[in-house]
Amino acid sequence: MRKQLRVDCDIILNNFGGEGGAKICRATNISLSGMRLDKLLDPYIFGAGEEKVRLEVELPGDSAPIVIGAKKVWDSDSTFGVRFTNISHGHFVRLRSFLTGGESIAGQLPVFG
């Protein structure tokens, strides 16, 4: 069950996982805790029990990629889903800023009177 709201996106990124080197994939939605990815170009072969991936994501409007450690949680012929397991604080802040449209998280907190 998802705990974070997903945001639709169209981001091409590198996935380091499965057999071989980097694979190109496309994120179609993303949240603070995971993303859905379309498999592009290269065949994707995940070995038995091989579920960890390292993602290099260049967010729109951001010049440097963020690096995210993730675990594959489901897989189909053309797509797969990952849950984030390791992201630095600085990269988390950049991801959160992208997801909130650059707004401060403080603006989203409830106000108690």
C-alpha positions as CSV (number, residue, x, y, z in Angstrom):
1,M,0.0,0.0,0.0
2,R,1.4,3.4,-1.0
3,K,1.9,5.9,1.8
4,Q,3.0,8.8,-0.5
5,L,1.0,10.6,-3.2
6,R,2.4,9.8,-6.7
7,V,3.0,12.6,-9.3
8,D,2.8,11.9,-13.0
9,C,6.0,12.6,-14.8
10,D,8.0,11.9,-18.0
11,I,11.7,11.5,-17.0
12,I,14.3,9.5,-18.8
13,L,16.9,8.0,-16.4
14,N,19.7,5.5,-15.9
15,N,19.0,2.3,-14.0
16,F,22.0,0.4,-12.7
17,G,20.7,-3.1,-11.8
18,G,19.9,-6.4,-13.3
19,E,22.4,-8.0,-15.7
20,G,25.0,-5.7,-17.3
21,G,25.5,-2.0,-17.0
22,A,23.2,1.0,-17.2
23,K,19.8,0.5,-18.7
24,I,17.7,3.5,-19.9
25,C,14.2,3.7,-18.5
26,R,11.4,6.2,-18.3
27,A,9.7,7.2,-15.0
28,T,6.0,7.7,-15.5
29,N,5.2,8.6,-11.9
30,I,7.2,9.4,-8.8
31,S,6.8,10.0,-5.1
32,L,9.0,10.5,-2.1
33,S,9.0,6.8,-1.6
34,G,9.1,5.2,-5.1
35,M,8.4,5.3,-8.8
36,R,7.0,3.4,-11.7
37,L,9.4,2.8,-14.6
38,D,8.9,1.8,-18.3
39,K,11.6,-0.4,-19.7
40,L,13.2,1.1,-22.8
41,L,15.6,0.0,-25.5
42,D,17.6,-2.7,-23.8
43,P,16.3,-6.0,-22.6
44,Y,15.8,-6.1,-18.9
45,I,16.8,-9.3,-17.2
46,F,16.7,-9.4,-13.5
47,G,18.4,-12.4,-12.0
48,A,16.7,-14.6,-9.4
49,G,16.4,-12.7,-6.2
50,E,18.0,-9.6,-7.7
51,E,15.9,-6.7,-6.7
52,K,18.2,-3.8,-5.8
53,V,18.8,-1.0,-8.3
54,R,20.6,2.3,-8.3
55,L,18.9,5.1,-10.2
56,E,20.4,8.3,-11.6
57,V,17.6,10.8,-12.1
58,E,17.9,14.2,-13.6
59,L,14.9,16.1,-12.5
60,P,13.4,18.7,-14.9
61,G,14.9,22.1,-14.3
62,D,17.8,20.6,-12.3
63,S,21.3,20.2,-13.9
64,A,22.8,17.5,-11.6
65,P,21.3,14.0,-11.2
66,I,20.1,12.7,-7.9
67,V,21.2,9.1,-7.0
68,I,18.7,6.8,-5.4
69,G,19.1,3.3,-4.1
70,A,15.9,1.3,-4.6
71,K,14.3,-2.1,-4.4
72,K,12.2,-3.6,-7.2
73,V,8.8,-4.4,-5.7
74,W,7.0,-5.6,-8.9
75,D,7.9,-6.4,-12.5
76,S,6.0,-7.0,-15.7
77,D,7.0,-7.3,-19.3
78,S,7.2,-3.5,-20.0
79,T,7.2,-1.8,-16.6
80,F,8.4,-2.2,-13.0
81,G,8.0,-0.4,-9.7
82,V,10.6,0.4,-7.1
83,R,10.6,1.6,-3.5
84,F,13.4,4.0,-2.5
85,T,15.7,2.5,0.1
86,N,18.7,4.9,0.1
87,I,18.8,8.6,-0.8
88,S,21.0,11.3,0.7
89,H,19.3,14.1,2.6
90,G,20.4,16.7,0.0
91,H,18.9,14.6,-2.9
92,F,15.7,13.9,-0.8
93,V,15.3,17.7,-0.4
94,R,15.7,18.3,-4.2
95,L,13.2,15.5,-4.9
96,R,10.7,16.9,-2.4
97,S,11.1,20.4,-3.9
98,F,10.4,19.0,-7.4
99,L,7.3,17.1,-6.2
100,T,5.9,20.1,-4.4
101,G,6.6,22.5,-7.3
102,G,9.4,24.3,-5.4
103,E,7.1,25.2,-2.5
104,S,8.5,24.9,1.0
105,I,7.1,21.9,2.9
106,A,6.2,24.3,5.7
107,G,3.5,25.8,3.5
108,Q,1.8,22.4,3.4
109,L,1.6,21.8,7.1
110,P,-1.7,22.3,8.9
111,V,-2.3,25.5,10.9
112,F,-3.6,25.1,14.4
113,G,-5.4,28.0,15.9
